């Protein structure tokens, strides 16, 4: 068996996709046989001989166990229990119907496109149902050792709105080895989660109603936290971030797809009834 495994790996290294005149059997369970070509067909290229051998062994082991239980099921189940004609027919029919729906949907441009304005309007309609009654903040921050050599440079850039945006790549490079940082203007965090991260309390009353960006520098143990609070909300809605707008857009598309399919099926039904093709 080991020689056959090595032969299989050699075949894989030479040409995983080619067909061999001699196709050795790598394993056999009762009447089931596993040929080398079946194993190599699904193997990734570029593996070392050791990795290939390990992958082949795992494949054979799984195949053997599967065929053992399959043989057991064939022996122990009755003919009626093994009859899946109805299930297979139902499954094929559902696949055919879904495939046809997808084809119809892809061609109907009046339903399968949504504009940014439509997404915004739809997201606003969801606000009352999908708001989170919890304080959130949109921030940039960095937690750095108090004796860090680049602390003053990071602070100068982070606390300057123009430089913070223009020199973000520089900041990311400088903060690569820092304890913790976040430089994402679109990211909203729960206020209590942020407070856990920076290890100090932030008074929501100091944030409520503020229009300008708030800068906070605070020593926490042996570290310094530089915090830029860009925005504050008492609750979060589905219209706050790009990810949530994308989710709202997908939900809107799914609703339109269901509407399109229901309308199409109803029209098909009415037409068939009128033509006498449906008898109920």
C-alpha positions as CSV (number, residue, x, y, z in Angstrom):
1,X,0.0,0.0,0.0
2,X,2.9,2.4,0.8
3,X,4.4,1.9,-2.6
4,X,1.0,2.6,-4.2
5,X,0.8,5.8,-2.2
6,X,4.2,6.9,-3.3
7,X,3.3,6.1,-6.9
8,X,0.1,8.2,-6.6
9,X,2.1,11.1,-5.3
10,X,4.6,10.7,-8.2
11,X,1.7,10.8,-10.6
12,X,0.4,13.9,-9.0
13,X,3.8,15.7,-9.3
14,X,4.1,14.8,-13.0
15,X,0.6,15.6,-14.2
16,X,-2.5,15.6,-12.0
17,X,-4.9,16.0,-15.0
18,X,-3.5,13.4,-17.4
19,X,-5.0,10.0,-18.0
20,X,-2.9,6.9,-17.4
21,X,-3.0,3.7,-19.3
22,X,-2.3,1.8,-16.0
23,X,-4.5,3.1,-13.2
24,X,-3.5,1.3,-10.0
25,X,-6.0,0.6,-7.3
26,X,-5.1,2.4,-4.0
27,X,-7.8,0.9,-1.9
28,X,-10.7,-1.6,-2.0
29,X,-13.7,-2.0,0.2
30,X,-15.9,-5.0,-0.8
31,X,-16.9,-4.3,-4.4
32,X,-15.8,-0.6,-4.3
33,X,-12.4,0.3,-5.8
34,X,-10.5,3.6,-5.5
35,X,-8.2,4.3,-8.4
36,X,-5.1,6.5,-8.4
37,X,-6.6,8.8,-11.1
38,X,-9.6,9.5,-8.8
39,X,-7.3,10.7,-6.0
40,X,-5.0,12.8,-8.2
41,X,-7.9,14.5,-10.0
42,X,-8.9,16.5,-7.0
43,X,-5.4,17.2,-5.6
44,X,-3.9,20.8,-5.5
45,X,-0.7,21.4,-7.4
46,X,2.5,22.7,-5.9
47,X,2.6,20.5,-2.8
48,X,5.7,18.9,-1.5
49,X,6.0,15.1,-1.6
50,X,5.5,14.9,2.1
51,X,2.3,17.1,2.0
52,X,1.0,15.2,-1.0
53,X,1.5,11.9,0.8
54,X,-0.3,13.1,3.9
55,X,-3.2,14.4,1.7
56,X,-3.5,11.1,-0.2
57,X,-3.5,9.2,3.1
58,X,-6.3,11.4,4.5
59,X,-8.3,11.0,1.2
60,X,-8.0,7.2,1.2
61,X,-8.9,7.0,4.9
62,X,-12.1,9.1,4.4
63,X,-13.0,7.1,1.2
64,X,-12.6,3.8,3.0
65,X,-14.8,4.8,5.9
66,X,-17.4,6.2,3.6
67,X,-17.6,3.0,1.6
68,X,-17.7,0.8,4.7
69,X,-20.8,2.7,6.0
70,X,-22.3,2.7,2.5
71,X,-21.9,-1.1,2.2
72,X,-23.4,-1.5,5.7
73,X,-26.4,0.7,4.6
74,X,-26.9,-1.3,1.4
75,X,-27.0,-4.5,3.4
76,X,-29.2,-3.4,6.3
77,X,-31.8,-1.1,4.6
78,X,-34.8,-2.6,2.9
79,X,-35.5,-1.9,-0.8
80,X,-38.3,0.5,0.1
81,X,-36.0,2.3,2.5
82,X,-33.4,2.6,-0.3
83,X,-35.9,4.0,-2.8
84,X,-35.2,7.7,-3.3
85,X,-37.0,8.2,-6.6
86,X,-39.5,10.7,-5.2
87,X,-36.8,12.7,-3.3
88,X,-34.5,12.8,-6.3
89,X,-37.4,13.9,-8.6
90,X,-38.4,16.6,-6.1
91,X,-34.8,17.8,-5.7
92,X,-34.3,18.0,-9.5
93,X,-37.6,19.9,-10.0
94,X,-36.6,22.4,-7.3
95,X,-33.2,22.9,-9.0
96,X,-34.9,23.4,-12.4
97,X,-37.4,25.9,-11.1
98,X,-34.7,27.9,-9.2
99,X,-32.5,27.9,-12.3
100,X,-35.3,29.2,-14.4
101,X,-36.1,31.9,-11.8
102,X,-32.5,33.0,-11.8
103,X,-32.5,33.2,-15.6
104,X,-35.7,35.3,-15.7
105,X,-34.5,37.5,-12.9
106,X,-31.1,38.2,-14.5
107,X,-32.9,39.5,-17.7
108,X,-35.4,41.8,-16.0
109,X,-33.7,45.1,-15.5
110,X,-36.8,46.8,-14.1
111,X,-36.6,44.7,-11.0
112,X,-33.0,43.6,-10.4
113,X,-31.4,47.0,-10.0
114,X,-31.6,49.4,-7.1
115,X,-30.3,53.0,-6.9
116,X,-28.6,54.7,-4.0
117,X,-31.7,56.8,-3.4
118,X,-33.9,53.7,-3.3
119,X,-31.5,52.1,-0.8
120,X,-31.5,55.2,1.4
121,X,-35.3,55.4,1.3
122,X,-35.6,51.7,2.1
123,X,-33.1,51.9,4.9
124,X,-35.0,54.8,6.4
125,X,-38.1,52.8,6.4
126,X,-36.3,50.1,8.4
127,X,-34.9,52.5,11.0
128,X,-37.8,52.1,13.4
129,X,-37.6,48.3,13.3
130,X,-33.8,47.9,13.3
131,X,-32.4,50.6,15.6
132,X,-30.3,49.7,18.5
133,X,-31.0,51.6,21.7
134,X,-27.3,51.8,22.7
135,X,-24.8,54.6,22.5
136,X,-22.2,54.4,19.7
137,X,-19.2,56.5,18.6
138,X,-17.2,56.8,15.4
139,X,-13.6,57.0,16.4
140,X,-9.9,56.8,15.5
141,X,-7.6,55.8,18.4
142,X,-4.2,54.5,19.3
143,X,-3.0,52.9,22.6
144,X,0.8,53.4,22.8
145,X,3.6,52.9,25.4
146,X,4.2,56.2,27.3
147,X,7.9,56.1,26.4
148,X,7.4,55.3,22.7
149,X,9.7,57.3,20.5
150,X,7.1,58.2,17.9
151,X,4.4,59.1,20.3
152,X,4.5,62.9,19.6
153,X,4.6,62.3,15.8
154,X,1.5,60.0,15.9
155,X,-0.3,62.5,18.1
156,X,0.5,65.4,15.7
157,X,-0.9,63.5,12.8
158,X,-3.8,61.9,14.5
159,X,-5.1,65.1,16.1
160,X,-4.8,67.1,12.8
161,X,-7.9,66.4,10.6
162,X,-6.1,67.1,7.3
163,X,-3.0,65.2,8.2
164,X,-4.9,62.3,9.7
165,X,-6.7,61.7,6.3
166,X,-3.7,62.5,4.1
167,X,-1.1,60.6,6.0
168,X,-3.2,57.6,7.0
169,X,-0.8,55.2,5.3
170,X,2.1,56.7,7.2
171,X,0.2,56.3,10.5
172,X,-0.6,52.6,9.7
173,X,3.0,51.9,9.1
174,X,4.1,53.7,12.3
175,X,1.5,52.0,14.4
176,X,2.1,48.5,13.0
177,X,3.9,47.3,16.2
178,X,1.7,49.3,18.6
179,X,-0.4,47.8,21.3
180,X,-3.7,48.7,19.6
181,X,-5.2,51.1,17.2
182,X,-8.1,51.8,14.9
183,X,-8.0,54.1,11.9
184,X,-11.4,53.7,10.2
185,X,-13.6,56.8,9.7
186,X,-16.6,54.6,8.8
187,X,-16.5,52.2,11.8
188,X,-19.0,52.7,14.6
189,X,-18.3,51.2,18.0
190,X,-20.5,50.8,21.0
191,X,-19.4,53.3,23.6
192,X,-19.1,50.8,26.4
193,X,-17.0,48.5,24.2
194,X,-14.7,51.5,23.4
195,X,-14.4,52.3,27.1
196,X,-13.4,48.7,27.8
197,X,-10.7,48.9,25.1
198,X,-9.2,52.2,26.3
199,X,-9.7,51.4,30.0
200,X,-11.3,54.7,31.0
201,X,-14.8,56.2,31.1
202,X,-16.1,58.7,28.6
203,X,-19.1,60.9,29.7
204,X,-21.8,60.7,27.0
205,X,-23.1,64.1,28.0
206,X,-19.8,65.6,26.9
207,X,-20.4,64.1,23.5
208,X,-24.1,64.7,23.0
209,X,-24.7,67.7,20.7
210,X,-21.1,68.2,19.8
211,X,-20.5,69.2,16.2
212,X,-16.7,69.4,16.3
213,X,-14.2,66.5,16.5
214,X,-13.1,65.8,20.0
215,X,-9.5,64.9,20.9
216,X,-8.6,63.1,24.1
217,X,-5.1,62.2,25.4
218,X,-5.0,60.1,28.6
219,X,-2.4,58.1,30.4
220,X,-3.6,54.7,31.4
221,X,-1.0,52.9,33.5
222,X,2.2,52.7,31.4
223,X,0.4,53.5,28.2
224,X,-1.0,56.6,26.5
225,X,-4.4,56.6,24.7
226,X,-4.9,59.1,21.8
227,X,-8.5,59.2,21.0
228,X,-10.3,61.1,18.2
229,X,-14.1,61.1,18.5
230,X,-15.6,61.9,15.1
231,X,-19.3,61.4,15.9
232,X,-21.7,60.2,18.5
233,X,-25.2,58.7,18.4
234,X,-27.5,57.6,21.2
235,X,-28.7,54.8,18.9
236,X,-27.6,53.0,15.8
237,X,-29.7,52.6,12.6
238,X,-29.4,50.5,9.5
239,X,-28.3,53.6,7.5
240,X,-25.1,54.3,9.4
241,X,-22.4,52.4,7.6
242,X,-21.5,51.1,4.1
243,X,-21.9,47.5,5.3
244,X,-25.4,48.2,6.7
245,X,-26.4,50.0,3.5
246,X,-25.2,47.1,1.5
247,X,-27.3,44.7,3.7
248,X,-30.3,47.0,3.2
249,X,-29.7,47.0,-0.6
250,X,-29.6,43.2,-0.6
251,X,-32.8,42.9,1.5
252,X,-34.5,45.3,-1.0
253,X,-33.3,43.2,-3.9
254,X,-34.6,40.0,-2.3
255,X,-38.0,41.6,-1.7
256,X,-38.1,42.7,-5.3
257,X,-37.1,39.2,-6.5
258,X,-39.9,37.6,-4.5
259,X,-42.4,40.1,-5.9
260,X,-41.1,39.5,-9.4
261,X,-41.4,35.7,-9.1
262,X,-44.9,35.9,-7.5
263,X,-46.1,38.2,-10.3
264,X,-44.6,36.0,-13.0
265,X,-46.1,32.8,-11.5
266,X,-49.5,34.4,-11.2
267,X,-49.4,35.6,-14.8
268,X,-48.3,32.2,-16.0
269,X,-51.2,30.6,-14.0
270,X,-53.8,33.0,-15.4
271,X,-52.6,32.4,-18.9
272,X,-52.7,28.6,-18.5
273,X,-56.2,28.7,-16.9
274,X,-57.5,30.8,-19.8
275,X,-56.0,28.4,-22.3
276,X,-57.6,25.4,-20.6
277,X,-54.3,23.9,-19.6
278,X,-55.2,23.9,-15.9
279,X,-58.1,21.8,-14.6
280,X,-59.0,22.1,-10.9
